[in-house]
């Protein structure tokens, strides 16, 4: 028990070597938290088959995405109404052929999709027409614009075996890491009512993060729970680690010393002593 900080003194009362060692390990933990954020972005980026890191990337990883292209959806619901059935069938066959880029203006087809779109869609789907009407009509003047709404997205979620292995590794490691942080912060001089909410946020954040991985397989709405909970876990742990560092190196204010009062024996004699002497 002699190695533990004295109640009220915190970790600053520990020898210099112990404080340096704990501080160095906390710095490594901070590096690990930053590396985790960078890995999250690089690992899930483009998971939704679109550039950049978005919420859809996380949804694709844990729930999957099955989103038909806007162009195919519009054709199937009968838009535009004036489009001949034969042309509609040709466009739908083109969108599901897996050769959207190759066959867009291919002369090997009976009628190239580019020609059908030019003849039946550009009356409304141009930048000028959208600006005149004040509506967000997707322009179809160039293939780069058509490509954005032509492709369907079908992203399969992470396989159950891989998810189970990831849960096994992360749940054990991160929970032990959190327990160590809580143990350290409980040895500090800071008031428990201040550190207690951050400990709760860190613990609940980890539960929401890891639990959300599995719940998101049933509903994509749990994806937001994963993002918020993971951020809460990392933020709370960062704040708790900062409080430990502060306690390690922030000296306590000097308490005023009180001179001991030495009781002196009274020189006056009691009545009983005087009677004994007489």
N, C-alpha and C positions, 0 to 999 in steps of 0.2 A: 504493500500500500504506500510505501514511502516514495515510490516513483510517480505516483499520481499527483496531479496538482492539488495544492491545499485549497479547501473550499473558499471561494471568494477571490482567489489569486489568479485563477485561469491558467492557461498554458504558458503565459509569460514567465511563470515561476520555474519552468523547466530549464535544464542546462542548455547552453548555447548550441552544442552539437545536436541535441534532440530537436531544437527549434529549426535549425538549418535543414535537417533531414526531412522533417514534416513539410517545411516550406517548399523544398525541391520537389517532393512528391505531389504537392498540390499544383505546382506549376505544370507538371506532366499531365495531371488530370485536366487542367484547362486546355492544354494542347490537344488532348484526346477529345474533349467536347467540341472544339473547333474542327478537328479532323472528322468527327462524326457528321457534323453539319455539311461539310464539303463532300463527304462520301455519299450522303443522302441525295444531294443534288446530282452528282455525277452518275450514281447508280440508277436512279429513277428517271433521269432526264431522257426525253424522247420515248418514254415507255408508251405514250399514247400516239406514237408515230407522227408527232408534230414537234417542231423545234422549241427549245426552252423548257424550263421546269414549271409545271403547273399542278393544280390539284388533280387534274385528270391523270397525270403520271402515277400518282399514288393510288388513285382509284383503279387504274389498269393493273397495278401490281397486286392488289389485295382483293379486288372484286372482279376485275375484267371489264372490258368495254366492247359493246356490240352496237355500233352506231352507223346506220346506213348513211350514205352520202346524200346531201341535200338535193342534188340534181336528180338522183334516182327516186327519192321520195316524192319530189314534185311531179315527176313523170307518172308515177304509179297512182297518184291521186287525180290525174287527168289534166295536169297543167303543162302547156297551154291547151285550152279547149279546141283551138283550131288546128292542132297538130294532127296530121293523118296517122291512122293506126299503124300503118307500115313503117313510118318514120319513128314512131314511138317505140315499136318493137326493135328496130335497128339500134336505137340509142340505148335501150335497156340491155340488149345483147352485148353492146360495146362496153357498157359499164361493168358487166359481170364477167367479161372475157379474160380479165387479168392482163390485158394489153391496152390499157387506156392511153398511155403515152405513145406507144408504137402505132396504134391504129387511128389516132385522132384525125389525121389528114391523109390516111393511106388511100392511094388510088386503086389498091387491090380490092377494096370493098365496093359493093354496088353503089352506095352513096356514102362518102366519107362523113363521119359525125360532124366535122367542122362545117361542112356545107349545110347540113340540116340545121345546125344552131344558127348559122348566119341568116338563113332564110326565115326561120320561125321565132327567133328569140331576140334578135338585136333591135327590134322595134321598141322594146321596153327596157331590156337589160343592157343599158349603156350608162356611163357616168353622167352624161348630159341629161338623159331621161330621168335618172334618179335624183339629180339636183333640181330639175324642173318640178318634179312631183313632191320633193321634200321627203322621200321615203328611202329606206335603206335597202334598195333592190340590189342584189349582187350583180355586178357587171360581168358580162360574158364576151367582151370584145377580144380578149387575149387568152391564150391557152393557160398561162400562169394563173389567171383568175378562175378559169373553168376547173383547173386541177384542184383548187381548194375545196370545191363542193362536189367533185366527181367521185373521189375515193371514199369507199366505206372503211370504217375502222372496226376491226375485230381483234381485240387484245385479250389473250387468255391470262387468267390470274396465276400467281405463283403456285406451283404444285404443292399438294398437302404435305408430301414428304419433306420438301425443301422448307416449307413454312414451319413444320414441326422441329426440324433441326435448328432453324434460326431462333425459334422460341426457346428451345433448350439452352442454347448458348447465351442469348441475350438476357433471358429472365434470371438465370442464376448469376451471371456476372454483374448485371446492372443492379440487382437487388442487394448483393453483397457490397457493391460499391456505395450504394445509398446508405446502408447500415453503418459502414465505416465513417461516412461523412457525418451522420447523426451522432455517432459515438464521440467523434472529435468535437463537434459543436457543443455537445452536452458538457464537455470538460472546460469550456470557456467561461469567462466571467460574465457573459451577457445574460440579461434577464430571460427566463424561460418563456415568458409571455410574448417576447419578441421573436424568438427563434422557433417557437412551436408551430405557428401557421406555415412557415416555410418548410418545415419538416413534413407537415401534412400535405402541402402542395406537391412536394417531391414524390412522396409515396403514392398519392392518388394519380399523379401524372404518369408514373410508370405503369400502374394498373390499367389506366385508360389507353396508354400507348400499346402495350403488349396485348391486352384484351381486345382492342380495336382491330388488330390484325385478323383475328378470327371472326369477329362480328361483322366486319366489312365484307366477308364472303357472302353474307345473307342480304346485306343492304349497303349500297354505296354511300349512304348518309353517314356511316361510321368513319368514312375517310377523314372527315373534318375532325372527328374525335381523336384520330391518330395524330394529326398535325398539331392540334391544340395541346393534347396531353404530352406529346414528346417535347414540345417547346416549353411547357410548364415544368417538366422534370429537369431539363437542362438549365433553365433560368433559375429555378429554386436552388439547385445544387451549386450553381455558380455563385449565388448570393451567400449561401451557407459557407462555401469554401473561402470567400472573401472575408467573412466574419472570423473564421479560424485564423487566417493570415493576420488580420488586424489584432486579434488577441495575442498572437505569438510575438508581435513586435511593437505593439503600442504599450508603452510603460504605464503602470498605474499611477494615479496621482498620489503624491506623498500625503499620508494621513498625519495630522498633528499628534505629536507625542505628549503624553500627560505625565508630569513628574510624579513619582510615587510619593504618597504622603506617609511620613514616618511618624508613627505614634510615639510621643514622649511621655515618660512617666511623670505624673503630676508630683510636684514637690510638696504640695500641701498634704497634710496628714488627716486622715479621717478621725472622727470623734472616738471611735472604738480603739484606734491605735494609741491615742493620747491617754485614754483611760488605762490601757494596759501598762504604759510606761509609768504612770503614777502609782 
